[in-house]
Amino acid sequence: MKYLQGYPLNLQQQVRGLIEQERLGEYLARRYASTHQIKSDKALYAYVTDLKQAYLRSAPAIDKVLYDNRLDLTHRALGLHTAVSRVQGGKLKAKKEIRVAALFKDAAPEFLQMIVVHELAHLKESDHNKAFYKLCEHMLPGYHQLEFDLRVYLTWRELPGMAEVSLSEIAASR
Protein backbone atom coordinates (compact mmCIF):
# COMPACT_ATOMS: atom_id res chain seq x y z
CA MET A 1 0.00 0.00 0.00
CA LYS A 2 2.88 2.34 -0.85
CA TYR A 3 0.59 4.87 -2.55
CA LEU A 4 -1.51 5.32 0.60
CA GLN A 5 1.23 5.59 3.22
CA GLY A 6 0.55 9.25 3.99
CA TYR A 7 -3.15 8.68 4.67
CA PRO A 8 -4.80 7.87 8.02
CA LEU A 9 -4.70 4.25 9.14
CA ASN A 10 -8.51 3.91 9.06
CA LEU A 11 -8.58 4.76 5.32
CA GLN A 12 -5.78 2.31 4.64
CA GLN A 13 -7.70 -0.37 6.53
CA GLN A 14 -10.85 0.30 4.47
CA VAL A 15 -8.86 -0.19 1.27
CA ARG A 16 -7.21 -3.32 2.69
CA GLY A 17 -10.67 -4.67 3.53
CA LEU A 18 -11.88 -4.13 -0.04
CA ILE A 19 -8.76 -5.90 -1.34
CA GLU A 20 -9.33 -8.87 0.97
CA GLN A 21 -12.97 -9.08 -0.16
CA GLU A 22 -11.82 -8.74 -3.80
CA ARG A 23 -14.15 -5.75 -4.18
CA LEU A 24 -11.67 -2.90 -4.75
CA GLY A 25 -12.10 -3.10 -8.53
CA GLU A 26 -15.90 -2.94 -8.14
CA TYR A 27 -15.62 0.12 -5.91
CA LEU A 28 -13.44 1.89 -8.46
CA ALA A 29 -15.55 0.75 -11.43
CA ARG A 30 -18.70 2.22 -9.85
CA ARG A 31 -17.02 5.62 -9.70
CA TYR A 32 -14.61 5.63 -12.65
CA ALA A 33 -15.78 3.19 -15.32
CA SER A 34 -15.58 5.56 -18.27
CA THR A 35 -12.44 6.37 -20.24
CA HIS A 36 -11.63 9.65 -21.94
CA GLN A 37 -11.06 10.15 -25.68
CA ILE A 38 -7.81 12.12 -25.38
CA LYS A 39 -5.48 9.54 -26.92
CA SER A 40 -2.98 11.54 -28.96
CA ASP A 41 -0.34 14.04 -27.88
CA LYS A 42 -2.05 16.65 -30.05
CA ALA A 43 -5.39 16.14 -28.27
CA LEU A 44 -3.62 16.19 -24.89
CA TYR A 45 -1.92 19.49 -25.78
CA ALA A 46 -5.29 21.02 -26.68
CA TYR A 47 -6.84 19.72 -23.44
CA VAL A 48 -4.01 21.11 -21.29
CA THR A 49 -4.04 24.44 -23.13
CA ASP A 50 -7.80 24.80 -22.61
CA LEU A 51 -7.46 24.16 -18.87
CA LYS A 52 -4.55 26.58 -18.65
CA GLN A 53 -6.55 29.28 -20.45
CA ALA A 54 -9.49 28.77 -18.12
CA TYR A 55 -7.51 29.08 -14.87
CA LEU A 56 -3.94 30.27 -15.46
CA ARG A 57 -3.96 32.84 -18.26
CA SER A 58 -1.02 34.77 -16.85
CA ALA A 59 1.17 31.67 -16.35
CA PRO A 60 3.98 31.04 -18.84
CA ALA A 61 3.01 29.43 -22.14
CA ILE A 62 3.37 25.67 -22.48
CA ASP A 63 5.46 24.66 -25.45
CA LYS A 64 5.05 20.90 -25.41
CA VAL A 65 2.61 18.38 -23.91
CA LEU A 66 2.80 14.65 -24.45
CA TYR A 67 2.13 11.19 -23.11
CA ASP A 68 5.42 9.69 -21.98
CA ASN A 69 5.98 5.92 -21.94
CA ARG A 70 9.10 6.41 -19.84
CA LEU A 71 7.26 7.91 -16.87
CA ASP A 72 6.37 5.08 -14.60
CA LEU A 73 5.30 4.28 -11.12
CA THR A 74 8.73 3.06 -10.04
CA HIS A 75 9.94 6.64 -10.21
CA ARG A 76 6.69 7.82 -8.58
CA ALA A 77 6.07 10.10 -11.55
CA LEU A 78 2.57 10.23 -13.00
CA GLY A 79 3.19 13.54 -14.65
CA LEU A 80 6.13 15.86 -15.03
CA HIS A 81 6.58 19.56 -15.66
CA THR A 82 9.91 20.81 -16.86
CA ALA A 83 11.52 23.95 -18.15
CA VAL A 84 14.09 23.01 -20.77
CA SER A 85 16.61 25.82 -21.22
CA ARG A 86 18.46 26.22 -24.51
CA VAL A 87 20.78 28.87 -25.87
CA GLN A 88 19.48 30.31 -29.13
CA GLY A 89 21.79 32.89 -30.56
CA GLY A 90 22.73 35.16 -27.69
CA LYS A 91 19.58 34.43 -25.69
CA LEU A 92 18.61 31.78 -23.19
CA LYS A 93 15.18 30.36 -23.98
CA ALA A 94 13.18 28.26 -21.53
CA LYS A 95 10.54 25.97 -22.95
CA LYS A 96 7.86 24.62 -20.61
CA GLU A 97 6.89 20.98 -21.05
CA ILE A 98 4.28 18.79 -19.42
CA ARG A 99 4.55 15.03 -19.69
CA VAL A 100 1.81 12.66 -18.57
CA ALA A 101 2.44 8.97 -17.89
CA ALA A 102 1.15 6.87 -20.78
CA LEU A 103 -0.99 4.75 -18.43
CA PHE A 104 -3.42 7.69 -18.36
CA LYS A 105 -4.30 7.23 -22.04
CA ASP A 106 -6.80 4.60 -20.93
CA ALA A 107 -7.74 5.96 -17.52
CA ALA A 108 -10.88 7.66 -16.26
CA PRO A 109 -11.25 11.28 -17.42
CA GLU A 110 -11.24 12.42 -13.79
CA PHE A 111 -7.78 10.88 -13.24
CA LEU A 112 -6.35 12.53 -16.36
CA GLN A 113 -7.80 15.88 -15.30
CA MET A 114 -6.33 15.50 -11.81
CA ILE A 115 -2.83 14.83 -13.18
CA VAL A 116 -3.06 17.74 -15.65
CA VAL A 117 -4.32 20.14 -12.96
CA HIS A 118 -1.47 19.03 -10.70
CA GLU A 119 1.14 19.71 -13.37
CA LEU A 120 -0.45 23.03 -14.36
CA ALA A 121 -0.41 24.16 -10.73
CA HIS A 122 3.35 23.76 -10.80
CA LEU A 123 3.50 26.62 -13.32
CA LYS A 124 2.53 28.95 -10.44
CA GLU A 125 3.70 27.02 -7.35
CA SER A 126 6.83 24.89 -7.57
CA ASP A 127 6.47 23.25 -4.14
CA HIS A 128 3.71 21.03 -2.81
CA ASN A 129 2.63 23.57 -0.22
CA LYS A 130 -0.69 24.96 0.99
CA ALA A 131 -0.88 27.48 -1.89
CA PHE A 132 -0.22 24.69 -4.41
CA TYR A 133 -3.08 22.52 -3.13
CA LYS A 134 -5.38 25.52 -2.84
CA LEU A 135 -4.73 26.25 -6.52
CA CYS A 136 -5.37 22.60 -7.43
CA GLU A 137 -8.67 22.69 -5.52
CA HIS A 138 -9.62 25.95 -7.28
CA MET A 139 -9.02 24.43 -10.73
CA LEU A 140 -10.62 21.10 -9.81
CA PRO A 141 -13.08 21.09 -6.92
CA GLY A 142 -12.77 17.76 -5.16
CA TYR A 143 -9.09 17.51 -6.09
CA HIS A 144 -8.11 15.87 -2.79
CA GLN A 145 -10.69 13.09 -3.17
CA LEU A 146 -9.56 12.45 -6.74
CA GLU A 147 -5.93 12.30 -5.64
CA PHE A 148 -6.86 9.73 -2.99
CA ASP A 149 -8.95 7.71 -5.45
CA LEU A 150 -6.11 7.80 -7.97
CA ARG A 151 -3.80 6.38 -5.31
CA VAL A 152 -6.39 3.67 -4.61
CA TYR A 153 -6.54 2.97 -8.36
CA LEU A 154 -2.74 2.63 -8.52
CA THR A 155 -2.87 0.27 -5.55
CA TRP A 156 -5.51 -1.82 -7.36
CA ARG A 157 -3.44 -1.90 -10.57
CA GLU A 158 -0.55 -3.45 -8.67
CA LEU A 159 -2.66 -6.36 -7.43
CA PRO A 160 -1.84 -9.60 -9.31
CA GLY A 161 -3.47 -9.61 -12.77
CA MET A 162 -5.15 -6.21 -12.45
CA ALA A 163 -2.82 -4.18 -14.68
CA GLU A 164 -4.35 -5.93 -17.70
CA VAL A 165 -7.98 -5.27 -16.64
CA SER A 166 -9.77 -1.98 -17.18
CA LEU A 167 -12.38 -0.52 -14.86
CA SER A 168 -14.82 -0.35 -17.79
CA GLU A 169 -14.48 -4.15 -18.21
CA ILE A 170 -15.33 -4.64 -14.54
CA ALA A 171 -18.32 -2.32 -14.82
CA ALA A 172 -19.56 -4.16 -17.92
CA SER A 173 -19.33 -7.54 -16.18
CA ARG A 174 -21.59 -6.46 -13.30
C-alpha positions as CSV (number, residue, x, y, z in Angstrom):
1,M,0.0,0.0,0.0
2,K,2.9,2.3,-0.9
3,Y,0.6,4.9,-2.5
4,L,-1.5,5.3,0.6
5,Q,1.2,5.6,3.2
6,G,0.5,9.3,4.0
7,Y,-3.1,8.7,4.7
8,P,-4.8,7.9,8.0
9,L,-4.7,4.2,9.1
10,N,-8.5,3.9,9.1
11,L,-8.6,4.8,5.3
12,Q,-5.8,2.3,4.6
13,Q,-7.7,-0.4,6.5
14,Q,-10.8,0.3,4.5
15,V,-8.9,-0.2,1.3
16,R,-7.2,-3.3,2.7
17,G,-10.7,-4.7,3.5
18,L,-11.9,-4.1,0.0
19,I,-8.8,-5.9,-1.3
20,E,-9.3,-8.9,1.0
21,Q,-13.0,-9.1,-0.2
22,E,-11.8,-8.7,-3.8
23,R,-14.1,-5.8,-4.2
24,L,-11.7,-2.9,-4.7
25,G,-12.1,-3.1,-8.5
26,E,-15.9,-2.9,-8.1
27,Y,-15.6,0.1,-5.9
28,L,-13.4,1.9,-8.5
29,A,-15.6,0.8,-11.4
30,R,-18.7,2.2,-9.9
31,R,-17.0,5.6,-9.7
32,Y,-14.6,5.6,-12.6
33,A,-15.8,3.2,-15.3
34,S,-15.6,5.6,-18.3
35,T,-12.4,6.4,-20.2
36,H,-11.6,9.6,-21.9
37,Q,-11.1,10.1,-25.7
38,I,-7.8,12.1,-25.4
39,K,-5.5,9.5,-26.9
40,S,-3.0,11.5,-29.0
41,D,-0.3,14.0,-27.9
42,K,-2.1,16.7,-30.0
43,A,-5.4,16.1,-28.3
44,L,-3.6,16.2,-24.9
45,Y,-1.9,19.5,-25.8
46,A,-5.3,21.0,-26.7
47,Y,-6.8,19.7,-23.4
48,V,-4.0,21.1,-21.3
49,T,-4.0,24.4,-23.1
50,D,-7.8,24.8,-22.6
51,L,-7.5,24.2,-18.9
52,K,-4.5,26.6,-18.7
53,Q,-6.5,29.3,-20.5
54,A,-9.5,28.8,-18.1
55,Y,-7.5,29.1,-14.9
56,L,-3.9,30.3,-15.5
57,R,-4.0,32.8,-18.3
58,S,-1.0,34.8,-16.9
59,A,1.2,31.7,-16.3
60,P,4.0,31.0,-18.8
61,A,3.0,29.4,-22.1
62,I,3.4,25.7,-22.5
63,D,5.5,24.7,-25.5
64,K,5.0,20.9,-25.4
65,V,2.6,18.4,-23.9
66,L,2.8,14.7,-24.5
67,Y,2.1,11.2,-23.1
68,D,5.4,9.7,-22.0
69,N,6.0,5.9,-21.9
70,R,9.1,6.4,-19.8
71,L,7.3,7.9,-16.9
72,D,6.4,5.1,-14.6
73,L,5.3,4.3,-11.1
74,T,8.7,3.1,-10.0
75,H,9.9,6.6,-10.2
76,R,6.7,7.8,-8.6
77,A,6.1,10.1,-11.6
78,L,2.6,10.2,-13.0
79,G,3.2,13.5,-14.7
80,L,6.1,15.9,-15.0
81,H,6.6,19.6,-15.7
82,T,9.9,20.8,-16.9
83,A,11.5,23.9,-18.2
84,V,14.1,23.0,-20.8
85,S,16.6,25.8,-21.2
86,R,18.5,26.2,-24.5
87,V,20.8,28.9,-25.9
88,Q,19.5,30.3,-29.1
89,G,21.8,32.9,-30.6
90,G,22.7,35.2,-27.7
91,K,19.6,34.4,-25.7
92,L,18.6,31.8,-23.2
93,K,15.2,30.4,-24.0
94,A,13.2,28.3,-21.5
95,K,10.5,26.0,-23.0
96,K,7.9,24.6,-20.6
97,E,6.9,21.0,-21.1
98,I,4.3,18.8,-19.4
99,R,4.5,15.0,-19.7
100,V,1.8,12.7,-18.6
101,A,2.4,9.0,-17.9
102,A,1.1,6.9,-20.8
103,L,-1.0,4.8,-18.4
104,F,-3.4,7.7,-18.4
105,K,-4.3,7.2,-22.0
106,D,-6.8,4.6,-20.9
107,A,-7.7,6.0,-17.5
108,A,-10.9,7.7,-16.3
109,P,-11.2,11.3,-17.4
110,E,-11.2,12.4,-13.8
111,F,-7.8,10.9,-13.2
112,L,-6.4,12.5,-16.4
113,Q,-7.8,15.9,-15.3
114,M,-6.3,15.5,-11.8
115,I,-2.8,14.8,-13.2
116,V,-3.1,17.7,-15.6
117,V,-4.3,20.1,-13.0
118,H,-1.5,19.0,-10.7
119,E,1.1,19.7,-13.4
120,L,-0.4,23.0,-14.4
121,A,-0.4,24.2,-10.7
122,H,3.4,23.8,-10.8
123,L,3.5,26.6,-13.3
124,K,2.5,28.9,-10.4
125,E,3.7,27.0,-7.4
126,S,6.8,24.9,-7.6
127,D,6.5,23.2,-4.1
128,H,3.7,21.0,-2.8
129,N,2.6,23.6,-0.2
130,K,-0.7,25.0,1.0
131,A,-0.9,27.5,-1.9
132,F,-0.2,24.7,-4.4
133,Y,-3.1,22.5,-3.1
134,K,-5.4,25.5,-2.8
135,L,-4.7,26.2,-6.5
136,C,-5.4,22.6,-7.4
137,E,-8.7,22.7,-5.5
138,H,-9.6,26.0,-7.3
139,M,-9.0,24.4,-10.7
140,L,-10.6,21.1,-9.8
141,P,-13.1,21.1,-6.9
142,G,-12.8,17.8,-5.2
143,Y,-9.1,17.5,-6.1
144,H,-8.1,15.9,-2.8
145,Q,-10.7,13.1,-3.2
146,L,-9.6,12.5,-6.7
147,E,-5.9,12.3,-5.6
148,F,-6.9,9.7,-3.0
149,D,-9.0,7.7,-5.5
150,L,-6.1,7.8,-8.0
151,R,-3.8,6.4,-5.3
152,V,-6.4,3.7,-4.6
153,Y,-6.5,3.0,-8.4
154,L,-2.7,2.6,-8.5
155,T,-2.9,0.3,-5.5
156,W,-5.5,-1.8,-7.4
157,R,-3.4,-1.9,-10.6
158,E,-0.5,-3.5,-8.7
159,L,-2.7,-6.4,-7.4
160,P,-1.8,-9.6,-9.3
161,G,-3.5,-9.6,-12.8
162,M,-5.1,-6.2,-12.5
163,A,-2.8,-4.2,-14.7
164,E,-4.3,-5.9,-17.7
165,V,-8.0,-5.3,-16.6
166,S,-9.8,-2.0,-17.2
167,L,-12.4,-0.5,-14.9
168,S,-14.8,-0.3,-17.8
169,E,-14.5,-4.2,-18.2
170,I,-15.3,-4.6,-14.5
171,A,-18.3,-2.3,-14.8
172,A,-19.6,-4.2,-17.9
173,S,-19.3,-7.5,-16.2
174,R,-21.6,-6.5,-13.3
